[in-house]
Amino acid sequence: MMISVFLLNVPDHRCAIPGYDNDTYHVQSDNHAHLINTTIPYVKRDGKLLLDSCHIYFDVANSTNSVANRTVVACKKWVYDKSVFESTVSTQLNFVCDNAILATHSKMIFMGGCFVGAFAAGALGDKIGRKKALLLCLMFLIPGGVILKWSSSFVMFAILRFINGAFAVGFFISCFVIGIEMVGPSRRVWFGVMTEMFFAIGMVVLTGLAYFIRDWHTLELATAIPVAAFLIYW
């Protein structure tokens, strides 16, 4: 549920230099620095002069002309700072500049799935039984998390995150209700607190995983595959 913090992280970035196949965010040499300065315009942000992350000079060949006379256009390719994350969904699908809103949409769609799952899981449990509802949620949650690794478009990513949101919440609610019904009234508050403590521990574990696993594909698998262990709950 909390992995979006890492999957959708947007690191520092700038437009890629046209025709420079080995371009990187960090400066490689004096020649590379010269190419960056003559290709990427500067903008002022928070009182600082920084490289524009969304625009590039169209007439790169005329770099000796006055900056005021050069044409600036939106770029379609970017290079990203890989000092923190090797790759994220945002860097792979370029959720930057005009498409930056897609990262927000992804989070919103995921929470929409959580909203649906919160209502559906309770009703499903009443109809077919808590245990069957729990297993059904697992049957969708595990493949949904694994397949997410191969997301190649915003639509595919958003659909899978909706599925993950719905069935992750559905699974959690099913477990929570089963536990509440088992312990009896005198222990329900204690049980509820203990359950949420493990949720908090899970966030700490996720942070540790994200520290050591800097590629989003591997991180997603590292969190999705272990969910299969819950099949023993049956």
mmCIF file of the C-alpha atoms, coordinates in Angstrom:
data_MODEL
# 
_entry.id   MODEL 
# 
loop_
_atom_site.group_PDB 
_atom_site.id 
_atom_site.type_symbol 
_atom_site.label_atom_id 
_atom_site.label_alt_id 
_atom_site.label_comp_id 
_atom_site.label_asym_id 
_atom_site.label_entity_id 
_atom_site.label_seq_id 
_atom_site.pdbx_PDB_ins_code 
_atom_site.Cartn_x 
_atom_site.Cartn_y 
_atom_site.Cartn_z 
_atom_site.occupancy 
_atom_site.B_iso_or_equiv 
_atom_site.pdbx_formal_charge 
_atom_site.auth_seq_id 
_atom_site.auth_comp_id 
_atom_site.auth_asym_id 
_atom_site.auth_atom_id 
_atom_site.pdbx_PDB_model_num 
ATOM 1   C CA . MET A 1 1   ? 0.000   0.000   0.000   1.00 0.00 ? 1   MET A CA 1 
ATOM 2   C CA . MET A 1 2   ? 2.861   2.399   0.768   1.00 0.00 ? 2   MET A CA 1 
ATOM 3   C CA . ILE A 1 3   ? 5.178   1.437   -2.094  1.00 0.00 ? 3   ILE A CA 1 
ATOM 4   C CA . SER A 1 4   ? 3.978   4.359   -4.248  1.00 0.00 ? 4   SER A CA 1 
ATOM 5   C CA . VAL A 1 5   ? 6.359   6.568   -2.254  1.00 0.00 ? 5   VAL A CA 1 
ATOM 6   C CA . PHE A 1 6   ? 9.237   4.763   -3.955  1.00 0.00 ? 6   PHE A CA 1 
ATOM 7   C CA . LEU A 1 7   ? 7.714   3.618   -7.253  1.00 0.00 ? 7   LEU A CA 1 
ATOM 8   C CA . LEU A 1 8   ? 6.533   7.107   -8.206  1.00 0.00 ? 8   LEU A CA 1 
ATOM 9   C CA . ASN A 1 9   ? 9.502   9.087   -6.945  1.00 0.00 ? 9   ASN A CA 1 
ATOM 10  C CA . VAL A 1 10  ? 10.639  11.715  -9.459  1.00 0.00 ? 10  VAL A CA 1 
ATOM 11  C CA . PRO A 1 11  ? 14.402  12.356  -9.180  1.00 0.00 ? 11  PRO A CA 1 
ATOM 12  C CA . ASP A 1 12  ? 16.194  15.433  -10.529 1.00 0.00 ? 12  ASP A CA 1 
ATOM 13  C CA . HIS A 1 13  ? 16.162  15.436  -14.317 1.00 0.00 ? 13  HIS A CA 1 
ATOM 14  C CA . ARG A 1 14  ? 16.718  17.495  -17.449 1.00 0.00 ? 14  ARG A CA 1 
ATOM 15  C CA . CYS A 1 15  ? 16.136  17.191  -21.182 1.00 0.00 ? 15  CYS A CA 1 
ATOM 16  C CA . ALA A 1 16  ? 18.388  14.755  -23.001 1.00 0.00 ? 16  ALA A CA 1 
ATOM 17  C CA . ILE A 1 17  ? 20.835  16.236  -25.516 1.00 0.00 ? 17  ILE A CA 1 
ATOM 18  C CA . PRO A 1 18  ? 19.696  15.311  -29.056 1.00 0.00 ? 18  PRO A CA 1 
ATOM 19  C CA . GLY A 1 19  ? 22.090  12.966  -30.815 1.00 0.00 ? 19  GLY A CA 1 
ATOM 20  C CA . TYR A 1 20  ? 24.134  12.312  -27.660 1.00 0.00 ? 20  TYR A CA 1 
ATOM 21  C CA . ASP A 1 21  ? 23.433  8.621   -27.042 1.00 0.00 ? 21  ASP A CA 1 
ATOM 22  C CA . ASN A 1 22  ? 25.612  8.398   -23.934 1.00 0.00 ? 22  ASN A CA 1 
ATOM 23  C CA . ASP A 1 23  ? 24.045  11.400  -22.230 1.00 0.00 ? 23  ASP A CA 1 
ATOM 24  C CA . THR A 1 24  ? 23.715  11.256  -18.430 1.00 0.00 ? 24  THR A CA 1 
ATOM 25  C CA . TYR A 1 25  ? 22.334  13.636  -15.835 1.00 0.00 ? 25  TYR A CA 1 
ATOM 26  C CA . HIS A 1 26  ? 25.743  14.147  -14.257 1.00 0.00 ? 26  HIS A CA 1 
ATOM 27  C CA . VAL A 1 27  ? 28.446  15.962  -16.227 1.00 0.00 ? 27  VAL A CA 1 
ATOM 28  C CA . GLN A 1 28  ? 30.970  13.577  -17.805 1.00 0.00 ? 28  GLN A CA 1 
ATOM 29  C CA . SER A 1 29  ? 33.561  16.022  -19.158 1.00 0.00 ? 29  SER A CA 1 
ATOM 30  C CA . ASP A 1 30  ? 34.169  19.650  -20.139 1.00 0.00 ? 30  ASP A CA 1 
ATOM 31  C CA . ASN A 1 31  ? 32.801  18.922  -23.613 1.00 0.00 ? 31  ASN A CA 1 
ATOM 32  C CA . HIS A 1 32  ? 29.675  17.386  -22.085 1.00 0.00 ? 32  HIS A CA 1 
ATOM 33  C CA . ALA A 1 33  ? 29.234  20.438  -19.844 1.00 0.00 ? 33  ALA A CA 1 
ATOM 34  C CA . HIS A 1 34  ? 29.556  22.703  -22.914 1.00 0.00 ? 34  HIS A CA 1 
ATOM 35  C CA . LEU A 1 35  ? 26.900  20.696  -24.776 1.00 0.00 ? 35  LEU A CA 1 
ATOM 36  C CA . ILE A 1 36  ? 24.534  20.939  -21.808 1.00 0.00 ? 36  ILE A CA 1 
ATOM 37  C CA . ASN A 1 37  ? 24.976  24.699  -21.489 1.00 0.00 ? 37  ASN A CA 1 
ATOM 38  C CA . THR A 1 38  ? 24.405  25.301  -25.201 1.00 0.00 ? 38  THR A CA 1 
ATOM 39  C CA . THR A 1 39  ? 21.478  22.880  -25.515 1.00 0.00 ? 39  THR A CA 1 
ATOM 40  C CA . ILE A 1 40  ? 19.448  23.364  -22.319 1.00 0.00 ? 40  ILE A CA 1 
ATOM 41  C CA . PRO A 1 41  ? 18.077  26.799  -21.359 1.00 0.00 ? 41  PRO A CA 1 
ATOM 42  C CA . TYR A 1 42  ? 18.287  28.100  -17.812 1.00 0.00 ? 42  TYR A CA 1 
ATOM 43  C CA . VAL A 1 43  ? 15.296  29.121  -15.692 1.00 0.00 ? 43  VAL A CA 1 
ATOM 44  C CA . LYS A 1 44  ? 15.067  30.830  -12.341 1.00 0.00 ? 44  LYS A CA 1 
ATOM 45  C CA . ARG A 1 45  ? 13.534  28.789  -9.512  1.00 0.00 ? 45  ARG A CA 1 
ATOM 46  C CA . ASP A 1 46  ? 13.438  29.995  -5.906  1.00 0.00 ? 46  ASP A CA 1 
ATOM 47  C CA . GLY A 1 47  ? 15.937  32.696  -6.781  1.00 0.00 ? 47  GLY A CA 1 
ATOM 48  C CA . LYS A 1 48  ? 18.412  30.207  -8.291  1.00 0.00 ? 48  LYS A CA 1 
ATOM 49  C CA . LEU A 1 49  ? 19.402  29.793  -11.939 1.00 0.00 ? 49  LEU A CA 1 
ATOM 50  C CA . LEU A 1 50  ? 18.848  26.135  -12.850 1.00 0.00 ? 50  LEU A CA 1 
ATOM 51  C CA . LEU A 1 51  ? 18.734  24.039  -16.016 1.00 0.00 ? 51  LEU A CA 1 
ATOM 52  C CA . ASP A 1 52  ? 15.219  23.826  -17.441 1.00 0.00 ? 52  ASP A CA 1 
ATOM 53  C CA . SER A 1 53  ? 13.906  20.293  -16.922 1.00 0.00 ? 53  SER A CA 1 
ATOM 54  C CA . CYS A 1 54  ? 11.196  20.514  -19.591 1.00 0.00 ? 54  CYS A CA 1 
ATOM 55  C CA . HIS A 1 55  ? 12.552  22.581  -22.503 1.00 0.00 ? 55  HIS A CA 1 
ATOM 56  C CA . ILE A 1 56  ? 15.401  22.516  -24.953 1.00 0.00 ? 56  ILE A CA 1 
ATOM 57  C CA . TYR A 1 57  ? 16.794  24.848  -27.605 1.00 0.00 ? 57  TYR A CA 1 
ATOM 58  C CA . PHE A 1 58  ? 15.384  23.861  -30.985 1.00 0.00 ? 58  PHE A CA 1 
ATOM 59  C CA . ASP A 1 59  ? 18.206  25.427  -33.014 1.00 0.00 ? 59  ASP A CA 1 
ATOM 60  C CA . VAL A 1 60  ? 21.098  23.635  -31.337 1.00 0.00 ? 60  VAL A CA 1 
ATOM 61  C CA . ALA A 1 61  ? 23.298  24.188  -34.396 1.00 0.00 ? 61  ALA A CA 1 
ATOM 62  C CA . ASN A 1 62  ? 23.028  27.940  -33.862 1.00 0.00 ? 62  ASN A CA 1 
ATOM 63  C CA . SER A 1 63  ? 24.268  27.841  -30.284 1.00 0.00 ? 63  SER A CA 1 
ATOM 64  C CA . THR A 1 64  ? 26.513  30.856  -30.882 1.00 0.00 ? 64  THR A CA 1 
ATOM 65  C CA . ASN A 1 65  ? 23.475  33.096  -31.407 1.00 0.00 ? 65  ASN A CA 1 
ATOM 66  C CA . SER A 1 66  ? 22.118  35.278  -28.649 1.00 0.00 ? 66  SER A CA 1 
ATOM 67  C CA . VAL A 1 67  ? 19.997  33.327  -26.176 1.00 0.00 ? 67  VAL A CA 1 
ATOM 68  C CA . ALA A 1 68  ? 17.217  35.842  -26.677 1.00 0.00 ? 68  ALA A CA 1 
ATOM 69  C CA . ASN A 1 69  ? 16.995  34.893  -30.377 1.00 0.00 ? 69  ASN A CA 1 
ATOM 70  C CA . ARG A 1 70  ? 16.929  31.131  -29.934 1.00 0.00 ? 70  ARG A CA 1 
ATOM 71  C CA . THR A 1 71  ? 13.799  28.975  -30.148 1.00 0.00 ? 71  THR A CA 1 
ATOM 72  C CA . VAL A 1 72  ? 12.810  26.976  -27.067 1.00 0.00 ? 72  VAL A CA 1 
ATOM 73  C CA . VAL A 1 73  ? 10.602  23.865  -27.417 1.00 0.00 ? 73  VAL A CA 1 
ATOM 74  C CA . ALA A 1 74  ? 9.357   21.133  -25.077 1.00 0.00 ? 74  ALA A CA 1 
ATOM 75  C CA . CYS A 1 75  ? 11.603  18.089  -24.986 1.00 0.00 ? 75  CYS A CA 1 
ATOM 76  C CA . LYS A 1 76  ? 10.437  14.502  -25.408 1.00 0.00 ? 76  LYS A CA 1 
ATOM 77  C CA . LYS A 1 77  ? 13.335  12.654  -23.812 1.00 0.00 ? 77  LYS A CA 1 
ATOM 78  C CA . TRP A 1 78  ? 14.975  13.060  -20.415 1.00 0.00 ? 78  TRP A CA 1 
ATOM 79  C CA . VAL A 1 79  ? 17.967  11.932  -18.394 1.00 0.00 ? 79  VAL A CA 1 
ATOM 80  C CA . TYR A 1 80  ? 17.573  11.340  -14.665 1.00 0.00 ? 80  TYR A CA 1 
ATOM 81  C CA . ASP A 1 81  ? 19.755  11.541  -11.589 1.00 0.00 ? 81  ASP A CA 1 
ATOM 82  C CA . LYS A 1 82  ? 20.441  7.906   -10.608 1.00 0.00 ? 82  LYS A CA 1 
ATOM 83  C CA . SER A 1 83  ? 22.301  8.640   -7.369  1.00 0.00 ? 83  SER A CA 1 
ATOM 84  C CA . VAL A 1 84  ? 19.271  7.668   -5.233  1.00 0.00 ? 84  VAL A CA 1 
ATOM 85  C CA . PHE A 1 85  ? 17.093  5.437   -7.438  1.00 0.00 ? 85  PHE A CA 1 
ATOM 86  C CA . GLU A 1 86  ? 18.378  3.378   -10.338 1.00 0.00 ? 86  GLU A CA 1 
ATOM 87  C CA . SER A 1 87  ? 14.901  3.498   -11.846 1.00 0.00 ? 87  SER A CA 1 
ATOM 88  C CA . THR A 1 88  ? 11.323  4.323   -10.848 1.00 0.00 ? 88  THR A CA 1 
ATOM 89  C CA . VAL A 1 89  ? 8.004   4.114   -12.661 1.00 0.00 ? 89  VAL A CA 1 
ATOM 90  C CA . SER A 1 90  ? 8.178   7.887   -13.076 1.00 0.00 ? 90  SER A CA 1 
ATOM 91  C CA . THR A 1 91  ? 11.555  7.695   -14.842 1.00 0.00 ? 91  THR A CA 1 
ATOM 92  C CA . GLN A 1 92  ? 10.579  4.719   -17.013 1.00 0.00 ? 92  GLN A CA 1 
ATOM 93  C CA . LEU A 1 93  ? 7.243   6.187   -18.149 1.00 0.00 ? 93  LEU A CA 1 
ATOM 94  C CA . ASN A 1 94  ? 8.428   9.814   -17.960 1.00 0.00 ? 94  ASN A CA 1 
ATOM 95  C CA . PHE A 1 95  ? 5.897   11.172  -15.461 1.00 0.00 ? 95  PHE A CA 1 
ATOM 96  C CA . VAL A 1 96  ? 7.486   14.618  -15.714 1.00 0.00 ? 96  VAL A CA 1 
ATOM 97  C CA . CYS A 1 97  ? 6.691   18.034  -17.171 1.00 0.00 ? 97  CYS A CA 1 
ATOM 98  C CA . ASP A 1 98  ? 3.310   17.884  -18.982 1.00 0.00 ? 98  ASP A CA 1 
ATOM 99  C CA . ASN A 1 99  ? 2.859   14.276  -17.806 1.00 0.00 ? 99  ASN A CA 1 
ATOM 100 C CA . ALA A 1 100 ? 3.738   14.948  -14.157 1.00 0.00 ? 100 ALA A CA 1 
ATOM 101 C CA . ILE A 1 101 ? 0.043   14.813  -13.270 1.00 0.00 ? 101 ILE A CA 1 
ATOM 102 C CA . LEU A 1 102 ? -0.011  11.105  -14.202 1.00 0.00 ? 102 LEU A CA 1 
ATOM 103 C CA . ALA A 1 103 ? 1.881   10.235  -11.009 1.00 0.00 ? 103 ALA A CA 1 
ATOM 104 C CA . THR A 1 104 ? -0.855  11.950  -9.000  1.00 0.00 ? 104 THR A CA 1 
ATOM 105 C CA . HIS A 1 105 ? -3.537  10.194  -11.047 1.00 0.00 ? 105 HIS A CA 1 
ATOM 106 C CA . SER A 1 106 ? -1.852  6.850   -10.309 1.00 0.00 ? 106 SER A CA 1 
ATOM 107 C CA . LYS A 1 107 ? -2.047  7.487   -6.576  1.00 0.00 ? 107 LYS A CA 1 
ATOM 108 C CA . MET A 1 108 ? -5.645  8.628   -6.837  1.00 0.00 ? 108 MET A CA 1 
ATOM 109 C CA . ILE A 1 109 ? -6.635  5.534   -8.841  1.00 0.00 ? 109 ILE A CA 1 
ATOM 110 C CA . PHE A 1 110 ? -4.908  3.294   -6.291  1.00 0.00 ? 110 PHE A CA 1 
ATOM 111 C CA . MET A 1 111 ? -6.850  4.944   -3.463  1.00 0.00 ? 111 MET A CA 1 
ATOM 112 C CA . GLY A 1 112 ? -10.005 4.481   -5.549  1.00 0.00 ? 112 GLY A CA 1 
ATOM 113 C CA . GLY A 1 113 ? -9.242  0.764   -5.550  1.00 0.00 ? 113 GLY A CA 1 
ATOM 114 C CA . CYS A 1 114 ? -8.798  0.870   -1.770  1.00 0.00 ? 114 CYS A CA 1 
ATOM 115 C CA . PHE A 1 115 ? -12.192 2.591   -1.478  1.00 0.00 ? 115 PHE A CA 1 
ATOM 116 C CA . VAL A 1 116 ? -13.889 -0.122  -3.550  1.00 0.00 ? 116 VAL A CA 1 
ATOM 117 C CA . GLY A 1 117 ? -12.101 -2.918  -1.689  1.00 0.00 ? 117 GLY A CA 1 
ATOM 118 C CA . ALA A 1 118 ? -13.076 -1.536  1.709   1.00 0.00 ? 118 ALA A CA 1 
ATOM 119 C CA . PHE A 1 119 ? -16.768 -1.835  0.853   1.00 0.00 ? 119 PHE A CA 1 
ATOM 120 C CA . ALA A 1 120 ? -16.645 -4.981  -1.278  1.00 0.00 ? 120 ALA A CA 1 
ATOM 121 C CA . ALA A 1 121 ? -14.591 -7.125  1.110   1.00 0.00 ? 121 ALA A CA 1 
ATOM 122 C CA . GLY A 1 122 ? -17.041 -6.744  3.974   1.00 0.00 ? 122 GLY A CA 1 
ATOM 123 C CA . ALA A 1 123 ? -20.056 -7.546  1.805   1.00 0.00 ? 123 ALA A CA 1 
ATOM 124 C CA . LEU A 1 124 ? -18.248 -10.470 0.174   1.00 0.00 ? 124 LEU A CA 1 
ATOM 125 C CA . GLY A 1 125 ? -17.246 -11.877 3.551   1.00 0.00 ? 125 GLY A CA 1 
ATOM 126 C CA . ASP A 1 126 ? -20.843 -11.725 4.736   1.00 0.00 ? 126 ASP A CA 1 
ATOM 127 C CA . LYS A 1 127 ? -21.975 -13.580 1.632   1.00 0.00 ? 127 LYS A CA 1 
ATOM 128 C CA . ILE A 1 128 ? -19.375 -16.339 1.141   1.00 0.00 ? 128 ILE A CA 1 
ATOM 129 C CA . GLY A 1 129 ? -17.536 -16.314 4.477   1.00 0.00 ? 129 GLY A CA 1 
ATOM 130 C CA . ARG A 1 130 ? -14.501 -14.382 5.750   1.00 0.00 ? 130 ARG A CA 1 
ATOM 131 C CA . LYS A 1 131 ? -12.031 -17.151 4.993   1.00 0.00 ? 131 LYS A CA 1 
ATOM 132 C CA . LYS A 1 132 ? -13.111 -17.545 1.384   1.00 0.00 ? 132 LYS A CA 1 
ATOM 133 C CA . ALA A 1 133 ? -13.125 -13.766 0.903   1.00 0.00 ? 133 ALA A CA 1 
ATOM 134 C CA . LEU A 1 134 ? -9.583  -13.618 2.304   1.00 0.00 ? 134 LEU A CA 1 
ATOM 135 C CA . LEU A 1 135 ? -8.344  -16.320 -0.087  1.00 0.00 ? 135 LEU A CA 1 
ATOM 136 C CA . LEU A 1 136 ? -10.092 -14.696 -3.052  1.00 0.00 ? 136 LEU A CA 1 
ATOM 137 C CA . CYS A 1 137 ? -8.376  -11.394 -2.312  1.00 0.00 ? 137 CYS A CA 1 
ATOM 138 C CA . LEU A 1 138 ? -5.022  -13.191 -2.210  1.00 0.00 ? 138 LEU A CA 1 
ATOM 139 C CA . MET A 1 139 ? -5.698  -14.858 -5.559  1.00 0.00 ? 139 MET A CA 1 
ATOM 140 C CA . PHE A 1 140 ? -5.898  -11.417 -7.180  1.00 0.00 ? 140 PHE A CA 1 
ATOM 141 C CA . LEU A 1 141 ? -3.392  -9.550  -5.005  1.00 0.00 ? 141 LEU A CA 1 
ATOM 142 C CA . ILE A 1 142 ? -0.418  -11.853 -5.651  1.00 0.00 ? 142 ILE A CA 1 
ATOM 143 C CA . PRO A 1 143 ? -0.533  -11.897 -9.493  1.00 0.00 ? 143 PRO A CA 1 
ATOM 144 C CA . GLY A 1 144 ? -1.537  -8.220  -9.554  1.00 0.00 ? 144 GLY A CA 1 
ATOM 145 C CA . GLY A 1 145 ? 1.614   -7.291  -7.651  1.00 0.00 ? 145 GLY A CA 1 
ATOM 146 C CA . VAL A 1 146 ? 3.885   -9.537  -9.712  1.00 0.00 ? 146 VAL A CA 1 
ATOM 147 C CA . ILE A 1 147 ? 2.503   -8.462  -13.106 1.00 0.00 ? 147 ILE A CA 1 
ATOM 148 C CA . LEU A 1 148 ? 2.901   -4.802  -12.098 1.00 0.00 ? 148 LEU A CA 1 
ATOM 149 C CA . LYS A 1 149 ? 6.635   -5.269  -12.649 1.00 0.00 ? 149 LYS A CA 1 
ATOM 150 C CA . TRP A 1 150 ? 6.010   -5.437  -16.416 1.00 0.00 ? 150 TRP A CA 1 
ATOM 151 C CA . SER A 1 151 ? 3.926   -2.260  -16.643 1.00 0.00 ? 151 SER A CA 1 
ATOM 152 C CA . SER A 1 152 ? 4.816   -0.534  -19.895 1.00 0.00 ? 152 SER A CA 1 
ATOM 153 C CA . SER A 1 153 ? 2.227   2.254   -19.964 1.00 0.00 ? 153 SER A CA 1 
ATOM 154 C CA . PHE A 1 154 ? 0.284   4.511   -17.636 1.00 0.00 ? 154 PHE A CA 1 
ATOM 155 C CA . VAL A 1 155 ? -2.976  2.674   -18.374 1.00 0.00 ? 155 VAL A CA 1 
ATOM 156 C CA . MET A 1 156 ? -1.518  -0.739  -17.519 1.00 0.00 ? 156 MET A CA 1 
ATOM 157 C CA . PHE A 1 157 ? 0.144   0.611   -14.368 1.00 0.00 ? 157 PHE A CA 1 
ATOM 158 C CA . ALA A 1 158 ? -3.023  2.402   -13.220 1.00 0.00 ? 158 ALA A CA 1 
ATOM 159 C CA . ILE A 1 159 ? -5.270  -0.636  -13.768 1.00 0.00 ? 159 ILE A CA 1 
ATOM 160 C CA . LEU A 1 160 ? -2.931  -2.937  -11.853 1.00 0.00 ? 160 LEU A CA 1 
ATOM 161 C CA . ARG A 1 161 ? -2.552  -0.442  -9.002  1.00 0.00 ? 161 ARG A CA 1 
ATOM 162 C CA . PHE A 1 162 ? -6.357  -0.198  -8.778  1.00 0.00 ? 162 PHE A CA 1 
ATOM 163 C CA . ILE A 1 163 ? -6.519  -4.003  -8.526  1.00 0.00 ? 163 ILE A CA 1 
ATOM 164 C CA . ASN A 1 164 ? -3.739  -4.040  -5.929  1.00 0.00 ? 164 ASN A CA 1 
ATOM 165 C CA . GLY A 1 165 ? -5.458  -1.332  -3.890  1.00 0.00 ? 165 GLY A CA 1 
ATOM 166 C CA . ALA A 1 166 ? -8.824  -3.091  -3.910  1.00 0.00 ? 166 ALA A CA 1 
ATOM 167 C CA . PHE A 1 167 ? -7.529  -6.525  -2.953  1.00 0.00 ? 167 PHE A CA 1 
ATOM 168 C CA . ALA A 1 168 ? -4.847  -5.343  -0.505  1.00 0.00 ? 168 ALA A CA 1 
ATOM 169 C CA . VAL A 1 169 ? -7.503  -3.525  1.519   1.00 0.00 ? 169 VAL A CA 1 
ATOM 170 C CA . GLY A 1 170 ? -9.908  -6.428  1.022   1.00 0.00 ? 170 GLY A CA 1 
ATOM 171 C CA . PHE A 1 171 ? -7.322  -8.856  2.397   1.00 0.00 ? 171 PHE A CA 1 
ATOM 172 C CA . PHE A 1 172 ? -6.503  -6.588  5.350   1.00 0.00 ? 172 PHE A CA 1 
ATOM 173 C CA . ILE A 1 173 ? -10.150 -6.086  6.278   1.00 0.00 ? 173 ILE A CA 1 
ATOM 174 C CA . SER A 1 174 ? -10.901 -9.814  6.007   1.00 0.00 ? 174 SER A CA 1 
ATOM 175 C CA . CYS A 1 175 ? -7.990  -10.631 8.339   1.00 0.00 ? 175 CYS A CA 1 
ATOM 176 C CA . PHE A 1 176 ? -8.950  -7.864  10.734  1.00 0.00 ? 176 PHE A CA 1 
ATOM 177 C CA . VAL A 1 177 ? -12.589 -8.954  10.987  1.00 0.00 ? 177 VAL A CA 1 
ATOM 178 C CA . ILE A 1 178 ? -11.676 -12.633 11.436  1.00 0.00 ? 178 ILE A CA 1 
ATOM 179 C CA . GLY A 1 179 ? -9.338  -11.686 14.285  1.00 0.00 ? 179 GLY A CA 1 
ATOM 180 C CA . ILE A 1 180 ? -11.878 -9.383  15.936  1.00 0.00 ? 180 ILE A CA 1 
ATOM 181 C CA . GLU A 1 181 ? -14.542 -12.095 15.809  1.00 0.00 ? 181 GLU A CA 1 
ATOM 182 C CA . MET A 1 182 ? -12.174 -14.714 17.263  1.00 0.00 ? 182 MET A CA 1 
ATOM 183 C CA . VAL A 1 183 ? -10.873 -12.874 20.329  1.00 0.00 ? 183 VAL A CA 1 
ATOM 184 C CA . GLY A 1 184 ? -14.138 -11.707 21.851  1.00 0.00 ? 184 GLY A CA 1 
ATOM 185 C CA . PRO A 1 185 ? -15.238 -8.258  23.125  1.00 0.00 ? 185 PRO A CA 1 
ATOM 186 C CA . SER A 1 186 ? -12.750 -7.954  26.008  1.00 0.00 ? 186 SER A CA 1 
ATOM 187 C CA . ARG A 1 187 ? -9.692  -8.226  23.737  1.00 0.00 ? 187 ARG A CA 1 
ATOM 188 C CA . ARG A 1 188 ? -10.842 -6.403  20.620  1.00 0.00 ? 188 ARG A CA 1 
ATOM 189 C CA . VAL A 1 189 ? -9.191  -3.060  21.370  1.00 0.00 ? 189 VAL A CA 1 
ATOM 190 C CA . TRP A 1 190 ? -5.891  -4.775  22.200  1.00 0.00 ? 190 TRP A CA 1 
ATOM 191 C CA . PHE A 1 191 ? -6.099  -6.897  19.044  1.00 0.00 ? 191 PHE A CA 1 
ATOM 192 C CA . GLY A 1 192 ? -6.840  -3.856  16.863  1.00 0.00 ? 192 GLY A CA 1 
ATOM 193 C CA . VAL A 1 193 ? -3.856  -1.939  18.243  1.00 0.00 ? 193 VAL A CA 1 
ATOM 194 C CA . MET A 1 194 ? -1.511  -4.904  17.788  1.00 0.00 ? 194 MET A CA 1 
ATOM 195 C CA . THR A 1 195 ? -2.656  -5.379  14.190  1.00 0.00 ? 195 THR A CA 1 
ATOM 196 C CA . GLU A 1 196 ? -1.879  -1.763  13.335  1.00 0.00 ? 196 GLU A CA 1 
ATOM 197 C CA . MET A 1 197 ? 1.530   -2.073  15.022  1.00 0.00 ? 197 MET A CA 1 
ATOM 198 C CA . PHE A 1 198 ? 2.441   -4.717  12.456  1.00 0.00 ? 198 PHE A CA 1 
ATOM 199 C CA . PHE A 1 199 ? 1.255   -2.352  9.706   1.00 0.00 ? 199 PHE A CA 1 
ATOM 200 C CA . ALA A 1 200 ? 3.750   0.216   11.049  1.00 0.00 ? 200 ALA A CA 1 
ATOM 201 C CA . ILE A 1 201 ? 6.503   -2.425  11.217  1.00 0.00 ? 201 ILE A CA 1 
ATOM 202 C CA . GLY A 1 202 ? 5.729   -3.244  7.587   1.00 0.00 ? 202 GLY A CA 1 
ATOM 203 C CA . MET A 1 203 ? 6.396   0.364   6.592   1.00 0.00 ? 203 MET A CA 1 
ATOM 204 C CA . VAL A 1 204 ? 9.786   0.216   8.319   1.00 0.00 ? 204 VAL A CA 1 
ATOM 205 C CA . VAL A 1 205 ? 10.616  -3.032  6.504   1.00 0.00 ? 205 VAL A CA 1 
ATOM 206 C CA . LEU A 1 206 ? 9.576   -1.471  3.189   1.00 0.00 ? 206 LEU A CA 1 
ATOM 207 C CA . THR A 1 207 ? 11.883  1.477   3.850   1.00 0.00 ? 207 THR A CA 1 
ATOM 208 C CA . GLY A 1 208 ? 14.775  -0.925  4.435   1.00 0.00 ? 208 GLY A CA 1 
ATOM 209 C CA . LEU A 1 209 ? 14.003  -2.843  1.254   1.00 0.00 ? 209 LEU A CA 1 
ATOM 210 C CA . ALA A 1 210 ? 13.845  0.388   -0.767  1.00 0.00 ? 210 ALA A CA 1 
ATOM 211 C CA . TYR A 1 211 ? 17.217  1.455   0.654   1.00 0.00 ? 211 TYR A CA 1 
ATOM 212 C CA . PHE A 1 212 ? 18.932  -1.696  -0.593  1.00 0.00 ? 212 PHE A CA 1 
ATOM 213 C CA . ILE A 1 213 ? 16.851  -2.244  -3.750  1.00 0.00 ? 213 ILE A CA 1 
ATOM 214 C CA . ARG A 1 214 ? 17.048  0.866   -5.940  1.00 0.00 ? 214 ARG A CA 1 
ATOM 215 C CA . ASP A 1 215 ? 15.321  -0.564  -9.044  1.00 0.00 ? 215 ASP A CA 1 
ATOM 216 C CA . TRP A 1 216 ? 11.519  -0.409  -8.933  1.00 0.00 ? 216 TRP A CA 1 
ATOM 217 C CA . HIS A 1 217 ? 10.997  -3.706  -10.806 1.00 0.00 ? 217 HIS A CA 1 
ATOM 218 C CA . THR A 1 218 ? 12.963  -5.683  -8.227  1.00 0.00 ? 218 THR A CA 1 
ATOM 219 C CA . LEU A 1 219 ? 11.461  -3.753  -5.316  1.00 0.00 ? 219 LEU A CA 1 
ATOM 220 C CA . GLU A 1 220 ? 7.944   -4.529  -6.517  1.00 0.00 ? 220 GLU A CA 1 
ATOM 221 C CA . LEU A 1 221 ? 8.737   -8.244  -6.780  1.00 0.00 ? 221 LEU A CA 1 
ATOM 222 C CA . ALA A 1 222 ? 10.397  -8.199  -3.354  1.00 0.00 ? 222 ALA A CA 1 
ATOM 223 C CA . THR A 1 223 ? 7.140   -6.961  -1.821  1.00 0.00 ? 223 THR A CA 1 
ATOM 224 C CA . ALA A 1 224 ? 4.678   -8.887  -4.007  1.00 0.00 ? 224 ALA A CA 1 
ATOM 225 C CA . ILE A 1 225 ? 6.084   -12.442 -3.962  1.00 0.00 ? 225 ILE A CA 1 
ATOM 226 C CA . PRO A 1 226 ? 6.251   -12.834 -0.137  1.00 0.00 ? 226 PRO A CA 1 
ATOM 227 C CA . VAL A 1 227 ? 2.482   -12.174 0.000   1.00 0.00 ? 227 VAL A CA 1 
ATOM 228 C CA . ALA A 1 228 ? 2.094   -15.781 -1.231  1.00 0.00 ? 228 ALA A CA 1 
ATOM 229 C CA . ALA A 1 229 ? 3.146   -16.905 2.255   1.00 0.00 ? 229 ALA A CA 1 
ATOM 230 C CA . PHE A 1 230 ? -0.294  -15.824 3.505   1.00 0.00 ? 230 PHE A CA 1 
ATOM 231 C CA . LEU A 1 231 ? -1.831  -18.733 1.584   1.00 0.00 ? 231 LEU A CA 1 
ATOM 232 C CA . ILE A 1 232 ? -1.046  -20.850 4.667   1.00 0.00 ? 232 ILE A CA 1 
ATOM 233 C CA . TYR A 1 233 ? -3.774  -18.864 6.466   1.00 0.00 ? 233 TYR A CA 1 
ATOM 234 C CA . TRP A 1 234 ? -6.244  -21.270 4.872   1.00 0.00 ? 234 TRP A CA 1 
# 
